[in-house]
Amino acid sequence: MAMVPLIQPPIMRLMTTKSQRLIRMRQLRPVSAREKLLFPLIAAVLIILLVPAVAPLMGMFMFGNFMRESLVVKRLSDTAQNALMNIVTIFLGLSVGATMQAEVFLNWKPLLIFGFGLADFVVCTFGGILTVHIMNLFLKEKINPLIGSAGISAVPMSARVSQVEGMRADPNNWLLMHAMGPNLAGVIGSAAAAGMFIAMFQ
């Protein structure tokens, strides 16, 4: 994921014209508190029914979202977003780093997986921008193609790259919140796909 800011910008510039990068997106509509509460519940139920193997990951993901949007457990939500997240990140980094011996990591299998990951980001960036180009053929109100590149699971890195590239063309063009939509969809989709693979190969 750290390679996303290096991989995506050249592809984004290659697949878009200056006029396409200048497309301004309409202001998003206000989202009601009820919609914010219902989204994690409905999304979790549907995804878990479709891919039961992803239930723990998707359940925790949507539970955190529900805690935040409920505004009832503010202290728990703040702890989960800040202190607890930092503690888990430190322990995860230490545990992964402690097992990353050179003879284990620097062989063909991990490097092949790393290569597949890079190729995946390239293909998904091409695919996302191409999808927006196809959609724009049928839409009266055009979508900025830079948003299409955010449809991968690198959150919020990919959405930030879309924002930066948009601002290079027009410093007053704000694409971040529009790009977060496909970016979140990429996370949910990749988690569901991972659950499917786990179920297939168990």
N, C-alpha and C positions, 0 to 999 in steps of 0.2 A: 504493500500500500504506500510505502514511502516513495516508491518510484512513480506514482501517479502524476505528480507535478512535472516530471521529466518526460513521461510517455505521452500524456494527453495533449499538451499545447501544440506540438507540431502537426498532429493529426487533425486537431480542431481547425488550425489555420489552412491546412491542405484541403479540407472538405467544405470550407465555407468561404464566401466572398466577403469583402468589406461591407457591402450593403446588407448582407444577411446578418453579420455580427452587430450591425447598428440597430436591428429591430428592437423596438421598445415593447416590453411586456405590460399588459394592463394590470392595474392594481388588483391584488387578490381581494375577494370578498371577505367580510368579517365572518369568522366561524363562531357559532354559538357554544356556550359551555356544555349544553346537552350533546352536541355533535362531538366535542372533544372527549366527553366521557364514553359515548357509545362506540367511538372508533376502535379503541383497544379491545373492548369486549367482543364486538362483532368480528373484528379481524382475527383475534385469537381463536374464537370458536370455529370460524370457517377454515382457517389454516390447519388447526389441529384435527378437525374432522377429515380434511383432505390428506394430511400427512401426519399421522399420529406419532411417528418417531421424533418429530421436531417439537413435541409438546413442552419438554422442560425449557428449551431455549426460547421458544416463542412465548411461553407462559410468563417467564421472568421478564422478557423484553416488554410485553404489553402490561404486565403488572406495574413495572416502574413508570410507564406512561400514565397508567390509570391513577397511581398514587399522586403523581405530579398534578394532573388535571382535576382531581377531586377537590383539591384545596382544603381537605379535611385533616390530613396527616402531614402538615407542613414541615414539622421538625424531622419526621422520618424521611420525607422526600428530600429535604436539604442534606441530611446525613448520607443518604444513598447517592446523591449526585456529587457530593464533595468528599467528605472524610472517608466513607466506606469505599468509594470508587478509587481513591488514591491508595488506600491500604491494599485492596485487591490487586491493583495494578503493580504495586511494589512486589507483593508476594508472587504474582504471576511471572513478572520479569525475573525475579531471583530464581524461581523454580525452573523456568525454561532455560535461563542462562547457565544454571548449574549442571544441566544435562547436555549442554551443547558442546561436547568434546569435539575437537577438530577431526579426529579419525571417524567420528560418527556423522558429522555434518558435511564434511568436505569429501563426499563420494558421489557417485552418479545419481543415486535415487533422490536425495534432497535437492540437488542442483537441477534435476529434471523437473521436479515439482515446482521449484522456483521459476524455471523457464516456462512451464505451463501457465503459471500465474501471470507472468508478464505477457505471454501471448493472449491470454484471456482478456486482460485489460485493453490490449490493442484491438482485438476483435470486437469487444463490447463497445468501445469508444466509436469505432467505425459504424457498428450496427445502430447505436443510439442516434448518432447524427443523421445517418441515412434514413432512419425511421421518421425523424422530424421533417426531412426533405420530402418524403412521400406524403406525410400528413399535410404539409403546406400546399401540396397540389390540389387538395380538396377543401381547404379552410379559407374563409374570407379574411379572418383575423390571423395573420401569420404568427408562428412561434419562432423565437430565436433558436436556430439550430444548436447553439452552444449548450443549451439546456439538455439536449439529447445525450451529450457525453457524460452527464451526471448519473445515468442510470446503472451505475455499478455499485458494488458493496463498500466502497471506500468512503465512509461517512466521517466527518463532513468534508474530507479532503477534495473529493471530486466536485462537489458543489462550489467550493471555494475557487477551484481552478476555473470553473465556468464564469464565476463572478470576476475573477482577475482578467480573463481573456475578454470578457464583455467590456470591462472598464478600459482596457487598452484601446479598444475601438472608439469608445465613448465614455469619458470619465464619469458621466452622470447616469449611466445605464446600470440599474441595480437588478441583477439576475439571481442573487443568492437564494431568496425565499422561493422563487419559482424552481430553481434547480434542486432544492431540498426535497421536493415531491418525488421526482424520479430517483433521487439518491436513497430516500427511505424505502421506496419500492424495490430498489436493488438489494438492500439489506434483507428485506422480508423474503424476496424471491430466492436469494442465495441461501438463506437459512432453510427455506422449504426444500430447495434442491438438495442441500446437504442431508436433510432428514430423509429424503427419498433414497439417496445413495446408501445411507446407513441401513435403511430397511431392506434394500436390495441385496446388500453384501453381508448381512449378518448371518 
